[in-house]
Amino acid sequence: MQRMNRIISILSRLNPHWVAIVEKYLRAIPSVNQEIEKETGSLTSELETSLKPYKNSFPSYARLPSQGRPRQAILDEMQALKELEERRWRDGFVSGAVYHGDYAHITFLNQAYAIHSQSNPLHSDVWPSISKYEAEIVAMTAHLLSSDAADESDPVCGTVTSGGTESILLAMKTYRDWARHHRGITHPEMVLPVSAHAAFDKAAQYFNIKPVRIPLDSSFKADLTAARKAITRDTVVVVGSAPSFPHGAIDPITELSELARQRGIGFHTDACLGGFLLPWAERLGYPVPPFDFRLSGVTSISADTHKYGYAAKGTSVVLYRGPELRHFQYYTTADWPGGLYFSPTFAGSRPGALSAACWAAMLSLGEQGYLEATRKIMETAAFIRAEIQAIPELSVLGDPLFVIAFASRSLDIYQVMERMAQRGWSLNGLHKPSCVHLCVTLRHTQPGVAERFTSDLRLSVAETRQNPEEKTGMAPVYGMAASLPLRSVVSDILKKYLDILYKV
Ligand SMILES: Cc1ncc(COP(=O)(O)O)c(C=O)c1O
């Protein structure tokens, strides 16, 4: 272990590029690898205990029961599991995750889902109702994001997808294929702030696009000078977030999209988080910089209906300026023996019921419903932000509206997060810089929740201040994951985490 610590300490001082090279060779040495395996082995067994809490309390099934079980018994078991988990998110202890969550709203979405549970939009002739819902979801989302401002020759259009990640993956694939077709670009690059969602990196990996990352300025927004320098002849798209997942900062979309427009390349606004909140916040008078189709350089937007659109999990919208761009997203084949096959998104068969429930959610809220929800969220977020700022050991990062990231110069912020976890809170731990965020949802606007958050935070900070050396629970894991120079080790731990999820 001592030798390992020495290696880690040397690597921490090296440039990350060299670390990656040294790491590759180090891990080829059997004794080094064994030591790493030993260290990570104990971590994964701890993880298993926390990720599989039902192991001893509920029956598990590694093969089909020989006889089907009675339906009621199955439902009872599911109900018991749900009840064990529900209180935490329902009472507002969780950052993001469930954006609406009122009982009457959920019951209504479940009814809408049940009506269409057998539908599959792949068979649009059998279920034209789903195509009606999806067309209207796209139109309503486009209207919210200023499709009216677009030129008539390039009307805004789009598709419904399964979530923010799929919307982003599809948009990036679209730009890659557009640029190959129109520009002959065979080594595509995307320019994106380091704070852009991991889904862009996933797209880069899946579709062989080189990610060119630009740093953030002191307000946690994309640095414009760096963006200007990063664009090359191979750039197929520039990306900005409204707002970013980590710090809730809205990138300078006006300037970034103008840069892209001047170079004749696409610009994608990732409004997965903000698409269904910022337009209402703007109407309520909050200072929301432009990020949508009012900017002529913005050529696509992702906006998640399953976040602040208050639909059930499993839907998002990707919008394009003009159907020509959208055509590069579609998949069609005319030569398959299975017949003519075409689909707008990655999936073949899809749950039409989720689109039905999304459509129902949008109609039931209406403009007034979204405005009122946004007003509550913005007021609660402003209260929480001010309370965090009043804690001397903490500082709020940037100038956030509803995703509030905070750090500490004097305390281990992951230990503060761990103490919050011991009080029931599920916050997001972030790194580079080390910080924690709370994404404020309607759950936090319930009476007393914001006050409970801030008083628990004050207690957690005080305890951490009194025992600065004490590292409990997940705090050391976060600390290690944030600072360990051996990134492939961190990656391996994440893969083991995923393996555990699929263990019976
Ligand atoms: C800004 C941003 N973009 C993209 C995503 C990805 O969305 P999803 O988890 O629905 O795939 C998220 C998720 O939180 C996000 O905050």
The ligand as an SDF file (V2000), in Angstrom:
LIG
                    3D

 16 16  0  0  0  0  0  0  0  0999 V2000
  -27.9780   19.4860  -18.5930 C   0  0  0  0  0  0  0  0  0  0  0  0
  -28.3090   18.0420  -18.7530 C   0  0  0  0  0  0  0  0  0  0  0  0
  -28.1860   17.4590  -19.9590 N   0  0  0  0  0  0  0  0  0  0  0  0
  -28.4650   16.1650  -20.1570 C   0  0  0  0  0  0  0  0  0  0  0  0
  -28.9090   15.3680  -19.1340 C   0  0  0  0  0  0  0  0  0  0  0  0
  -29.1710   13.9070  -19.3940 C   0  0  0  0  0  0  0  0  0  0  0  0
  -30.5030   13.6070  -19.1910 O   0  0  0  0  0  0  0  0  0  0  0  0
  -31.0310   12.1090  -18.9390 P   0  0  0  0  0  0  0  0  0  0  0  0
  -30.5420   11.7090  -17.5940 O   0  0  0  0  0  0  0  0  0  0  0  0
  -32.4970   12.2710  -19.0460 O   0  0  0  0  0  0  0  0  0  0  0  0
  -30.4940   11.2260  -19.9910 O   0  0  0  0  0  0  0  0  0  0  0  0
  -29.0650   15.9270  -17.8690 C   0  0  0  0  0  0  0  0  0  0  0  0
  -29.5070   15.1150  -16.7380 C   0  0  0  0  0  0  0  0  0  0  0  0
  -29.5640   15.5380  -15.6060 O   0  0  0  0  0  0  0  0  0  0  0  0
  -28.7540   17.2920  -17.6640 C   0  0  0  0  0  0  0  0  0  0  0  0
  -28.8630   17.8750  -16.4590 O   0  0  0  0  0  0  0  0  0  0  0  0
  1  2  1  0
  2  3  1  0
  2 15  2  0
  3  4  2  0
  4  5  1  0
  5  6  1  0
  5 12  2  0
  6  7  1  0
  7  8  1  0
  8  9  2  0
  8 10  1  0
  8 11  1  0
 12 13  1  0
 12 15  1  0
 13 14  2  0
 15 16  1  0
M  END
$$$$
